[in-house]
């Protein structure tokens, strides 16, 4: 039998493409709606809040300019790999929350890899440069803005030192395992579709993040963010719970 290198190469790449496509559809990375992304983000932060070593992340969140979520990032590979997820970001200013704005996160890689993995991410945005990355039509993490795996640990100097080194720190949850995880090289882009779906109008990411986060759909997520801030031992949470009371409790709403 004569070996046909070109034919075998074609068969290999066709097999690879079938594997990748079926892998992505078998483990959905696309949420059904913007509201589902909010609900899934609530589940992610609740799960992370249960972890014993979440203290450093809580410290970063307390002093953050914004916090972003990717409830389901799917990575599939067969020599050539790809990853994709949808997410949302909330901006914080003077202890009050604004947004959300929605975005896509994805990338590709080449190397020895095979299989499918589903990972949830929380991105803690430490400065305005990090916020600006979510306002551009396309941003490459690690190239256009500094990003790194978030420090893990109960508390202490790690989170304080981290603020000086990167604009965005990422944390992941995979099969119950919590850790800092780098998204270096991933591509961030605005989801025009999800922003329009959530806000019921055409709206830019910049304008979405100027709107007070007072909608009843987003308030449960904000309450979970503030609850995880309690693990930092900071003073933010007491005022935050007055701003965002649970249903049936007294308190003031987010200012207009």
N, C-alpha and C positions, 0 to 999 in steps of 0.2 A: 504493500500500500504506500503510495507516494504522499509524503507529508506536504500539505498545502498551507504554508505559513499565513498567507493573507486570509484564507478561508477560516482557519482556526482562530485567528485574531478577531475576525468579524464575529464568529460564534461566541467567543469569550466576552466581547463587549456587549453583544445582544443579551447574553445571559446576565451580565452585570446590571444592565439597565432594567431588565425584568425584575431582578432581585431588589434593586433600589426602589422601583416604583411600587411593588407589592408591599415592601417593608413600610414605606411611608403611609400607605393606605390602611395597612393592617393595624398600625398604631397611630391614630389621628393626631396631627399637630395643630389642626385648624379647629378653633372653637366654633360652635354653632352660631354664636352671636356675641356682641359686645358685652351684654349682660352676663353671658356665661363666662367670659374672661374675668369679669369682676368676681363672680361667685367662686371660680376656680382659684383666683388669687387669695381669697379669704381662706380657702382650704389649705393653701400652701403656707401662709404665714402662721396659721394655727398649728400646723404640724411642726414648723420650725420652732415655734415658741415652746414646744414641749421638750426641746433638746437641752441637756445640761450645760453644753458648752456654747450657748448662744449669747453669752454676756458681752463679748466684744462686738458682735453685730448690733446688739441693743445699744451699746455706747455710740456706735457710728450713726445709727438711726436717729438717736436723740439730737445729734448735732448736724444732721444731714440737710442738704438743700432740696432733696427729692428722694423718692424711693420708687423703684420700678419692679415689675413682676413679669416673669415668663412662666406661666403655670405648667406648660408642657412643651419642652424642647426635644424634638425627635432627631436622633442622630442614627443614620443608617450607612453602612459601608460594606463594600466588597472590593478591596484595594482602593478604589476611588470612593470617597465618602461625602456625605452631605448632611446638613442639619438645618432645621427650620422650626421656628416657634413664633407665636403671637404674644404680645404683652401690652401692658398699660403702665403709665407713669403718673404719679401725683407729686406736685411741687409744694414745698413748705416755705412759708415766709412768716417770720415773727410768731411762730407757734401755730399758724393756721394753714390749712391745706387747700390746694387749688387743683382743678382738673376733674377727670383724667384726660390724658391724651393717649392714643393707641399707636402701636408701632409693630413692625416685623423685625425679626432677628434671624439671620441665617449665615451660611457659609459652606465652604467645601474644603476637602483635604485629600492628600495623596499619600499613601503609605500602607503598611501592613495592618489591615483592619477588616473585620467581618462581623456582621450582626446588626442588631437594632437596640438602641438604648433610649429610654425616656427619662428626662431630667427636668426638674423644676428649678427656677432661678429667682433669687431676689437680688436686685442691684441697688446698692446704696450710693447715692450721688452726693459727693462731698463738697462740690463747689460749682460756681456758675459755668465754668467750662464744661463740666459734666452735664449740666442742664441743657446747655446749647447743643450738645451732641444729639439730643432728642428733638431739636427744632429744625435740623437740616434734613434735606430730602434724602441724603445718604451719608453715613458716617462709618468709617472703618475703625473698630475698636482696637486700640493699641497703636494705631498710626495717626489718626486724627484726634484722638483723645486718649489719655493714659488710663488704662484699666488693669486691674490685677485681682488675684484671688483674695478674698477678704480674710483678715486675721481671725482665727478661731480661739476660743478660750473663755473662761468664766468672766474675767474683767481685767482691767489693769492698763498698763502703758501701751499694749499692742495696738489698741484701737486709736489711742491718741497719736501715736507715731504714724499710724497708717494714713491719717488725714493729710500728712505732709508729702505723701509719695504718689498718690494716684487720684484722679478725678472720680473714678467709679470703682467700687469694690463689689465683687459678685460672690454670692453664696448659692450652693446647690443642695438639692435633696433628691437622692436617687435610692429607691427601695428602702426608705427609712434612714439612709445614711446622710448626715448633715456635714457639710465641709465648705471651706472656701474653694472656689473653682474659677479659673481664668477663662474669659471669653475672648482672649486676644486673637485678633484676626477676623472676628465675626462682623457681619455687615448689619448696621442698624438703619432702618428706613421708616418713615412716617406711614401709618395706615390711614389713608384718606377715607377708605371705605368704612372702617370701624368708627372713626371720628364722626362721620356723617350719620352713621347708624345710631350712635349713642346720643349725640346732641340734636339729632333731627334737622340738621342743616349743614351746609358746607362751612367748615371752620378749619382754620389753620391750627397747627400744634401750639404755636405761640399764644394764640387767642384762647384756645381751650385751657391752657395752663394759667390763664389770668382769671378764669371763672371760679368763684368759690365752690368748693366741693361740699355742697349741702343737699344734694339729691339723695333721696332715701335709698337709692340703689347703691350708692358709694359709701354711705355712712357706716355700715357694718365693717367694711374694710378699714376705714380710718380708725374705728374703735379697736380693731385687732392690732393695727400699727402702734397705737398708743399703749396697748396692753404689753406688747413686747418691749416698749421703752421702759416699762417698769423694771425690767431686769437690769437696766443700766444704773438704777439707784438715783437717777436724776430727778429734777424738780418739775419737769415738763408735764408729767402725766396728770397731776391733780387738776391743773387748769384745763387740760385737754378733755378730761371726762366731763367737766362742766360745759365745755363747748359742744361736745358730741355725746349727749345722754343716750342711754339705751331707751328703746320704745317704752313709753309709759312713765318715764322719769322726768323730773323737771330739769330746767337748764336753758341756756340760750343757744340759738342756732349760729352757724357760721356766718359772719357778717357779710353784708352785700358789698 
